[in-house]
Amino acid sequence: MKADLIIKNIGNLVTMRGDNKPRTKEKMRDIQILKNAYVAIKDGKFVDLGEGFNDKLVDSNTQIHDAKGLTVTPGLIDAHTHLVHGGSRENEFALKLSGVSYLDILKSGGGILSTVKATKNASFDELYEKAKKSLDIMLSYGTTTVEAKSGYGLELDTEIKQLKVAQKLNQDHPVDIVSTFLGAHAIPLEYKDNPDEYVDEVINMLPKIKELKLAEFCDVFCEDNVFSVEQTRRILNEAKKLGFKIKIHADEIVSLGGAELSAQLGAISADHLMAASEKGMEDMAKNNVIANILPGTSFNLMKNYANARKMIDLGVAVSLSTDYNPGSCPTENIQLIMQLGSLGLKMTPSEVLTAVTINAAFAIDKADEVGSIEVGKKADLVIFDAPNIDYIMYHFGINHVYRVYKEGKLVVEKGNVIY
């Protein structure tokens, strides 16, 4: 067998190889770094890697790229985004700075509800072009796989429109997209006095979403004045019956018991967790629920960060994601999230890298395909113009990407998307 492509002279090759399960405790720091290394790729997958060079894989058709002694990691994975949406919410920025809370803005018909209106009014093509622009930005920062939620329709037709945009982008764009149905993202104004009726409406949407094969996951925003623990339980139990995998927006602002519920229901991940209780963290650890932490949201809302150190100490597997959305975290830059993971969450560079690669892959149930550099997986990788991983966290606010490869194809060159 001869390789289609070999990348050689890698200063630090961070493989993330290890046990086939989410990394916890000290294993989050076990990232395996090979020095003066190479990777070999054939048919879009890794076929060999190691230190030195393997000339037995080379023939006249093999391309050889030089990594110039730089740092190579698996393609980064953003396991929580609200990729497809209309409009933006900079008009709320001054309100936030003046002290008006996120939940108060939502109560007044702003926040998520204003994005719902913009998304309903946007055409398929408008949503597609806006989301494609964001995907290009994500790719330029090293993200090769994203999760994308609906949730800006709050009625079936617009939810389907969002999910079909994500489906089309998954076909057209180099970045892989894993879709999540989030019809339970807010209570529409017309259901304000009878939220249980909207819970019934969300449950009634589930079979059609499943029939159209538009989403792998179902998610609920379990929060004070949004969806209660019991309402969340109802929706997610029905989703499970239909074969959806489940996630929960849990304990973002108020300690409501979302973390505990995620453990009870067997969610793959509980996300946000800024206000999670220690009991909730312990339950998540016992039931192997991944804590998908979104430090950019804490930064942007000027709220406390989730207690990642406590979670790691208790044995919870931690992943990190952008939460890219038009309100609480309007950024596509996963490197910024990595830096906030260190500076805000006090995670080590090795832990951060685990959190945006292999643990993030498990958080979207794709760890058999992506998240590490090992034989048989998709050849997704990032070459960082950095001497080591610590430098990426230390030198913040810039794009460190030199090249990105998606399934063995060069798609970013010196920070510029070229697919």
C-alpha positions in Angstrom: 0.0 0.0 0.0 1.2 3.5 -1.0 0.0 6.7 0.6 -1.8 9.5 -1.3 -0.3 12.1 1.1 2.4 12.1 3.7 2.9 15.1 6.1 6.5 14.9 7.4 8.8 16.8 9.7 6.1 17.4 12.3 7.7 19.0 15.4 5.0 17.9 17.8 2.3 15.4 16.6 -0.5 15.3 19.2 -2.3 12.1 18.4 -4.9 11.8 21.2 -4.7 8.0 20.9 -5.8 6.1 23.9 -8.7 4.3 25.5 -11.9 4.2 23.4 -13.9 6.2 25.9 -14.2 9.8 27.1 -11.1 10.9 29.0 -11.5 11.8 32.7 -9.2 13.0 35.5 -5.5 12.6 34.8 -6.3 10.9 31.4 -7.4 14.3 30.1 -3.7 15.3 30.3 -2.5 12.1 28.5 -2.4 13.3 24.9 0.6 11.4 23.4 3.0 13.7 21.6 5.3 12.3 18.9 8.5 14.2 18.0 9.9 14.7 14.5 6.9 12.7 13.2 4.9 12.0 10.1 1.3 11.0 9.2 0.3 9.0 6.1 -3.1 9.4 4.4 -4.9 7.3 1.8 -8.5 7.6 0.6 -9.2 10.3 3.1 -8.1 8.3 6.2 -5.0 7.9 8.3 -3.1 4.8 7.4 0.1 5.2 9.3 1.9 7.6 11.7 5.0 7.6 13.8 8.4 9.3 14.5 10.9 9.7 11.7 9.7 8.8 8.2 8.3 5.7 6.4 9.6 5.7 2.8 7.9 2.3 2.2 4.6 4.2 1.8 5.9 6.4 -1.0 5.6 6.0 -4.8 5.6 8.5 -7.7 2.0 9.5 -7.0 2.5 10.2 -3.3 2.3 13.9 -2.3 4.7 14.9 0.5 4.0 18.0 2.5 6.4 19.5 5.0 5.1 20.6 8.4 8.3 22.6 9.0 8.7 21.4 12.6 5.3 22.9 13.7 2.6 21.4 15.9 -0.1 19.1 14.5 -3.4 18.1 16.2 -6.5 16.3 15.2 -9.1 18.5 13.5 -10.9 20.5 16.2 -14.5 19.6 17.0 -17.2 22.2 18.1 -19.8 20.1 19.8 -22.3 22.9 20.6 -23.3 25.6 18.0 -26.5 27.3 16.9 -25.1 27.6 13.4 -28.2 28.3 11.3 -30.1 31.5 12.2 -31.3 34.7 10.8 -30.2 38.2 11.9 -28.0 39.3 14.7 -28.6 40.9 18.2 -26.1 43.8 18.5 -29.1 46.0 19.4 -29.1 44.2 22.8 -25.5 44.8 23.5 -26.0 48.2 25.3 -28.8 46.6 27.4 -26.5 43.9 28.5 -23.8 46.4 29.4 -26.3 48.4 31.5 -27.0 45.3 33.6 -30.2 43.9 32.0 -30.0 40.1 32.4 -30.2 37.6 29.6 -33.4 36.1 31.0 -35.0 39.5 31.4 -34.2 40.3 27.8 -35.8 37.0 26.8 -38.9 37.7 29.0 -39.5 41.0 27.2 -39.6 39.3 23.8 -36.0 39.9 22.9 -33.1 37.4 22.9 -34.0 34.1 21.4 -37.5 35.3 20.5 -36.1 38.1 18.3 -33.8 35.6 16.5 -36.9 33.4 16.0 -38.6 36.2 14.1 -35.5 36.9 12.0 -35.1 33.2 11.2 -38.8 32.8 10.2 -38.5 35.8 7.9 -35.2 34.6 6.2 -35.3 32.4 3.1 -33.6 29.1 2.8 -30.8 30.6 0.7 -30.3 33.5 3.1 -29.9 31.1 6.0 -27.6 28.9 3.9 -25.3 31.8 2.9 -25.1 33.2 6.4 -24.3 29.8 7.9 -21.8 29.0 5.2 -19.9 32.2 6.0 -19.7 31.1 9.6 -18.6 27.6 8.7 -15.8 29.1 6.6 -14.7 31.1 9.6 -14.8 28.0 11.8 -12.8 26.0 9.4 -10.2 28.8 9.2 -9.6 28.4 12.9 -9.2 24.7 12.7 -12.7 23.3 13.3 -13.5 20.4 11.0 -16.6 19.0 12.7 -19.5 20.9 14.3 -22.8 20.1 16.0 -25.6 22.4 14.8 -28.9 23.0 16.6 -32.2 24.2 15.3 -34.3 26.1 17.9 -35.0 29.4 16.1 -38.3 28.3 14.6 -40.4 27.2 17.6 -42.8 25.8 15.1 -42.4 22.8 12.7 -41.9 24.5 9.4 -39.1 26.8 10.5 -37.4 24.1 12.6 -37.4 21.9 9.5 -36.0 24.8 7.4 -33.1 25.3 9.8 -32.3 21.6 9.8 -32.5 21.3 6.0 -30.1 24.1 5.7 -27.7 22.3 8.0 -28.3 19.1 6.0 -27.4 20.8 2.7 -24.3 22.4 4.2 -23.2 19.0 5.4 -23.4 17.8 1.8 -21.7 20.9 0.3 -19.1 22.1 2.8 -15.9 20.4 3.9 -16.9 20.7 7.6 -18.9 17.8 8.9 -22.2 18.8 10.6 -24.1 16.8 13.2 -27.6 18.1 13.7 -29.7 18.5 16.8 -33.4 19.3 17.1 -33.9 22.1 19.7 -37.5 22.9 19.3 -37.6 23.4 23.1 -35.3 26.5 23.0 -37.8 29.0 24.3 -41.5 29.4 25.1 -43.2 31.3 22.2 -45.1 34.4 23.3 -48.4 32.8 22.3 -47.8 30.0 24.8 -46.6 32.3 27.5 -49.6 31.6 29.8 -49.7 27.9 29.0 -46.2 26.5 28.5 -47.2 22.9 28.9 -49.2 23.3 25.7 -46.0 24.2 23.8 -44.3 21.2 25.4 -47.0 19.1 23.8 -46.3 20.9 20.5 -42.6 20.1 20.7 -43.4 16.4 21.4 -45.7 16.4 18.3 -42.8 17.7 16.1 -40.5 14.9 17.0 -41.9 12.1 14.8 -41.7 14.3 11.7 -38.1 15.3 12.4 -37.3 11.7 12.8 -39.2 10.6 9.7 -37.2 13.2 7.6 -33.9 12.1 9.2 -33.0 15.7 10.0 -31.4 15.3 13.4 -29.5 12.7 15.4 -30.0 14.5 18.8 -32.7 16.2 20.7 -31.9 19.0 23.1 -33.9 21.1 25.6 -33.1 24.5 27.2 -33.7 23.5 30.8 -33.7 26.8 32.7 -35.7 29.0 35.0 -38.6 30.6 33.1 -37.8 28.5 30.1 -38.4 24.7 30.4 -38.7 23.1 33.8 -37.0 19.9 34.8 -40.3 18.0 34.5 -41.1 19.6 31.1 -37.5 18.7 29.9 -38.0 15.1 31.2 -41.2 14.8 29.2 -39.7 16.0 26.0 -36.5 14.0 26.2 -38.3 10.8 27.2 -40.4 11.0 24.1 -37.3 11.7 22.0 -35.6 8.7 23.4 -38.6 6.5 22.5 -38.2 7.6 18.9 -34.5 6.8 18.8 -33.0 10.3 19.3 -29.8 10.6 21.3 -30.2 13.3 23.9 -28.5 16.5 25.2 -29.5 19.1 27.8 -28.8 22.8 28.1 -28.4 22.4 31.8 -28.0 24.8 34.8 -26.7 27.7 32.7 -27.9 30.5 34.9 -29.9 29.0 37.7 -29.1 25.7 39.6 -32.3 24.0 38.5 -31.2 20.4 38.5 -30.4 19.9 34.9 -27.2 18.2 35.6 -28.9 15.6 37.8 -31.6 15.1 35.1 -28.9 14.5 32.4 -27.6 11.7 34.5 -31.1 10.2 35.2 -31.9 10.2 31.5 -28.6 9.0 30.2 -27.8 12.1 28.1 -24.6 12.0 26.1 -23.8 15.5 27.3 -25.0 18.3 29.6 -24.0 21.7 28.3 -23.3 25.0 30.0 -23.3 24.0 33.7 -22.2 27.4 35.0 -24.6 26.9 38.0 -24.4 23.1 38.3 -24.5 21.7 41.8 -21.8 19.4 43.1 -24.4 16.6 43.4 -25.2 17.1 39.7 -21.5 16.8 38.8 -21.2 13.6 40.9 -24.3 12.1 39.2 -22.8 13.0 35.8 -19.6 11.3 36.7 -21.3 8.1 37.8 -23.5 8.0 34.7 -20.8 9.0 32.1 -22.4 12.2 31.0 -20.0 14.5 29.3 -19.8 18.1 30.6 -19.8 20.3 27.5 -18.6 23.6 28.9 -19.0 26.9 26.9 -16.7 29.5 28.4 -17.3 32.0 25.7 -20.8 32.4 27.0 -19.6 33.1 30.5 -17.2 35.6 29.1 -19.8 37.3 26.9 -22.6 37.3 29.6 -20.0 38.4 32.2 -21.1 35.5 34.4 -19.1 33.1 36.5 -17.4 30.3 34.6 -18.4 26.7 35.1 -16.3 24.8 37.7 -14.3 22.7 35.3 -11.6 21.9 37.9 -14.2 20.4 40.2 -15.8 18.4 37.4 -12.4 17.0 36.3 -11.5 16.1 39.9 -14.9 14.3 40.4 -14.3 12.2 37.2 -16.5 14.0 34.7 -15.3 14.0 31.1 -15.1 17.6 29.9 -15.4 19.0 26.4 -15.3 22.6 25.3 -17.4 24.3 22.6 -18.1 27.8 21.2 -21.9 27.9 21.7 -21.8 30.1 18.5 -25.1 31.9 18.5 -26.3 35.5 17.8 -27.0 36.3 21.5 -25.0 34.8 24.3 -21.9 33.9 22.3 -21.5 35.4 18.8 -18.1 33.9 18.0 -17.0 31.1 15.6 -13.4 31.2 17.0 -12.7 27.9 18.8 -9.1 29.0 19.6 -10.5 31.8 21.7 -12.6 29.2 23.5 -9.5 27.1 24.1 -7.7 30.1 25.5 -10.7 30.8 27.8 -10.6 27.2 28.8 -7.2 27.8 30.3 -7.6 31.4 31.5 -11.2 31.2 32.7 -11.6 27.5 33.6 -8.0 26.9 34.8 -7.6 23.9 32.5 -4.1 22.9 31.4 -3.3 23.0 27.7 -3.4 19.2 27.5 -6.8 19.1 29.1 -8.1 21.8 26.8 -6.9 20.0 23.7 -8.5 16.8 24.9 -11.7 18.8 25.4 -11.9 20.1 21.8 -10.8 16.8 20.1 -11.5 13.3 21.5 -13.9 14.3 24.3 -15.8 16.6 21.9 -16.0 13.7 19.5 -17.6 11.6 22.2 -20.0 14.4 23.0 -21.5 14.1 19.5 -21.1 10.3 19.3 -18.5 10.4 16.5 -15.4 9.2 18.3 -15.1 6.2 16.0 -14.6 8.6 13.1 -12.8 11.8 14.4 -11.2 13.3 17.4 -7.8 11.6 17.3 -5.0 10.8 14.8 -5.0 7.1 14.4 -5.2 4.5 11.7 -8.7 4.2 10.2 -10.1 7.5 11.3 -10.9 10.5 9.0 -7.7 12.3 8.1 -8.8 15.6 9.7 -5.8 17.6 11.1 -4.6 21.0 11.9 -1.0 22.3 11.5 -0.5 25.2 14.0 2.2 27.7 13.5 3.2 27.2 17.1 6.2 25.4 18.6 4.0 23.5 21.1 0.4 23.4 22.4 1.1 25.6 25.4 2.0 28.4 22.9 -1.5 28.2 21.4 -3.1 29.0 24.8 -0.5 31.5 25.8 -0.5 33.7 22.7 -4.2 34.6 22.7 -6.4 36.5 20.3 -4.8 35.5 17.0 -5.3 32.6 14.6 -2.5 30.2 14.9 -3.6 28.0 12.0 -1.0 27.3 9.3 -2.9 24.6 7.4 -6.1 22.5 7.8 -6.7 19.1 6.1 -10.1 17.6 5.9 -10.2 13.9 5.0 -6.7 14.4 3.6 -7.6 17.4 1.5 -5.9 20.7 2.1 -8.7 23.2 2.8 -7.0 26.0 4.7 -3.6 27.5 3.8 -2.1 30.2 6.1 -5.5 30.9 7.7 -7.2 31.3 4.3 -10.0 28.9 3.3 -9.1 27.4 -0.1 -11.5 24.4 -0.7 
